[in-house]
Amino acid sequence: MIGFLSRVLIFLGLKKNPNIPKIQLHCQKCGRVYSLNEIQQYSVDKLPYSQKKFLMTKVENNFYKVLQKVIPSGTVLVPQVALSSLVKTSNRSYRNKVDRKSVDFVLFKDYYFNPLLVIELDDSTHKRIDRIERDHFVDLVLLKANLPIIHFELKRNFNEDEIKSMIDTKLKKWKYETFN
């Protein structure tokens, strides 16, 4: 029998109810046993996340629509790709340097999603010193991984023919097959 004070402490969450069986969850993959406290720690209500309203900015979305019109057939354009999805290393320190970086767009060969070309849209933030250093690092990583990149300056209106020509030229220069 639980006394009055114990019931009040249990109600307030200051004491555990001995009449409630200990709840445990077993992970089917690793076999680890999680206690109720560990489960409650990751309660949905306690997680500090919310949905982003948009994947891309308005400017990136407009540029994406232009790119969709000019990309070669047999390719797929994917926005906001994690750099760590494009390159690999066994060196943990270098992996950490690319983990939280993403690129604006990646052109993939369809079917197996082989990366062909990275496309960055450089707005005014790319003129800041920290962004210049970040862009330089990303360019070097992609060069080492033999993955070409094109930087497009932000413009009010994009010339579709010019963009198509730059993409085709870059793909030919990097010895990928020519797309029509």
C-alpha positions as CSV (number, residue, x, y, z in Angstrom):
1,M,0.0,0.0,0.0
2,I,1.3,3.4,-1.0
3,G,0.9,6.3,1.5
4,F,-0.6,9.7,0.7
5,L,2.7,11.5,0.6
6,S,4.2,8.9,-1.8
7,R,1.1,9.2,-4.1
8,V,1.6,13.0,-4.2
9,L,5.3,12.6,-5.0
10,I,4.5,10.1,-7.7
11,F,1.8,12.4,-9.2
12,L,4.3,15.2,-9.3
13,G,6.9,13.0,-10.9
14,L,9.3,13.3,-8.0
15,K,9.1,9.6,-7.1
16,K,8.6,6.4,-9.2
17,N,5.5,4.3,-8.6
18,P,6.7,0.9,-7.4
19,N,3.4,-0.7,-8.5
20,I,4.1,0.1,-12.2
21,P,6.3,-2.5,-13.8
22,K,9.6,-1.3,-15.2
23,I,9.2,-0.6,-18.9
24,Q,12.0,-1.6,-21.1
25,L,12.4,-1.6,-24.9
26,H,14.8,-4.0,-26.6
27,C,16.4,-2.8,-29.9
28,Q,16.0,-5.5,-32.5
29,K,19.2,-4.5,-34.3
30,C,21.7,-4.2,-31.6
31,G,20.0,-5.9,-28.6
32,R,20.4,-2.9,-26.4
33,V,17.9,-2.5,-23.6
34,Y,16.4,1.0,-23.2
35,S,14.9,2.1,-19.9
36,L,11.7,4.1,-19.5
37,N,13.9,7.2,-18.7
38,E,15.8,6.8,-21.9
39,I,12.6,6.4,-23.9
40,Q,11.1,9.5,-22.3
41,Q,14.3,11.4,-22.9
42,Y,13.6,11.1,-26.6
43,S,9.8,11.8,-26.3
44,V,8.5,13.6,-29.4
45,D,7.4,16.5,-27.3
46,K,10.9,17.1,-26.0
47,L,12.6,17.1,-29.4
48,P,13.5,20.6,-30.6
49,Y,12.6,20.2,-34.3
50,S,10.1,21.7,-36.6
51,Q,9.5,21.4,-40.3
52,K,11.2,23.8,-42.7
53,K,8.7,25.5,-44.9
54,F,10.9,25.4,-48.0
55,L,13.8,23.3,-49.2
56,M,15.2,26.2,-51.3
57,T,15.1,30.0,-51.2
58,K,12.9,31.7,-53.8
59,V,16.0,32.6,-55.8
60,E,17.2,29.0,-55.7
61,N,13.8,27.7,-56.7
62,N,13.6,30.1,-59.7
63,F,17.1,29.0,-60.8
64,Y,16.1,25.3,-60.3
65,K,13.2,25.9,-62.7
66,V,15.6,27.3,-65.3
67,L,18.1,24.4,-64.8
68,Q,15.3,21.9,-65.2
69,K,14.7,23.3,-68.7
70,V,18.3,23.1,-69.9
71,I,19.7,19.9,-68.3
72,P,20.7,17.2,-70.7
73,S,18.3,14.3,-71.2
74,G,19.2,11.2,-69.2
75,T,20.1,13.3,-66.2
76,V,18.3,14.3,-63.0
77,L,18.8,17.5,-61.0
78,V,18.7,17.3,-57.2
79,P,18.7,20.4,-55.0
80,Q,20.4,20.7,-51.6
81,V,22.7,17.7,-51.6
82,A,25.0,17.0,-48.6
83,L,28.6,17.1,-49.7
84,S,29.2,14.0,-47.6
85,S,26.8,12.2,-50.0
86,L,29.1,13.0,-52.9
87,V,32.6,12.3,-51.5
88,K,34.0,9.8,-49.1
89,T,37.1,9.5,-46.9
90,S,38.2,7.1,-44.2
91,N,39.8,10.0,-42.3
92,R,37.4,11.0,-39.5
93,S,38.8,14.5,-39.2
94,Y,38.3,15.2,-43.0
95,R,34.9,13.6,-42.9
96,N,33.9,16.1,-40.2
97,K,34.9,18.9,-42.5
98,V,32.4,18.0,-45.1
99,D,29.6,16.6,-42.9
100,R,27.6,19.8,-42.4
101,K,28.1,21.3,-45.9
102,S,25.7,21.0,-48.8
103,V,25.8,22.2,-52.4
104,D,22.9,23.9,-54.2
105,F,22.3,21.4,-57.0
106,V,23.8,18.2,-58.3
107,L,23.3,16.8,-61.8
108,F,23.1,13.1,-61.7
109,K,23.1,10.5,-64.5
110,D,19.6,9.0,-64.1
111,Y,19.1,5.3,-63.2
112,Y,22.0,4.9,-60.7
113,F,22.3,8.5,-59.7
114,N,26.0,8.8,-60.6
115,P,27.0,12.4,-59.8
116,L,28.1,14.3,-62.9
117,L,28.2,18.0,-62.0
118,V,27.8,20.2,-59.0
119,I,26.1,23.6,-59.6
120,E,26.3,26.4,-57.1
121,L,24.3,29.6,-57.2
122,D,26.5,32.4,-55.7
123,D,24.5,35.2,-54.1
124,S,25.9,38.2,-52.2
125,T,26.7,36.0,-49.2
126,H,29.4,34.3,-51.3
127,K,31.4,37.5,-51.1
128,R,32.0,37.2,-47.4
129,I,35.4,35.9,-46.3
130,D,34.0,32.9,-44.5
131,R,32.0,31.9,-47.6
132,I,34.9,32.5,-49.9
133,E,37.0,30.1,-47.7
134,R,34.1,27.6,-47.6
135,D,33.6,27.7,-51.4
136,H,37.4,27.3,-52.0
137,F,37.5,24.2,-49.7
138,V,34.4,22.7,-51.4
139,D,36.0,23.3,-54.8
140,L,39.2,21.6,-53.7
141,V,37.3,18.6,-52.3
142,L,35.3,18.2,-55.5
143,L,38.4,18.6,-57.6
144,K,40.1,15.8,-55.6
145,A,37.0,13.6,-56.0
146,N,37.0,14.3,-59.8
147,L,33.6,16.0,-59.7
148,P,33.3,19.2,-61.6
149,I,31.6,22.3,-60.3
150,I,30.1,25.4,-61.9
151,H,29.5,28.6,-60.0
152,F,26.7,30.8,-61.4
153,E,26.5,34.4,-60.2
154,L,23.1,35.5,-59.1
155,K,21.3,37.5,-61.8
156,R,17.9,39.0,-62.1
157,N,17.3,37.0,-65.3
158,F,19.2,33.9,-66.4
159,N,20.0,33.2,-70.0
160,E,19.0,29.6,-70.6
161,D,21.2,29.1,-73.7
162,E,24.2,30.4,-71.8
163,I,23.6,28.1,-68.8
164,K,23.0,25.1,-71.1
165,S,26.2,25.9,-73.0
166,M,28.2,26.1,-69.7
167,I,26.8,22.8,-68.5
168,D,27.5,21.0,-71.8
169,T,31.1,22.5,-72.0
170,K,31.9,21.5,-68.4
171,L,30.6,17.9,-69.0
172,K,32.6,17.6,-72.2
173,K,35.7,19.0,-70.5
174,W,35.5,16.5,-67.7
175,K,35.2,13.7,-70.3
176,Y,31.6,12.7,-69.6
177,E,29.6,11.5,-72.5
178,T,27.9,14.2,-74.5
179,F,24.2,14.6,-74.0
180,N,21.8,16.0,-76.6
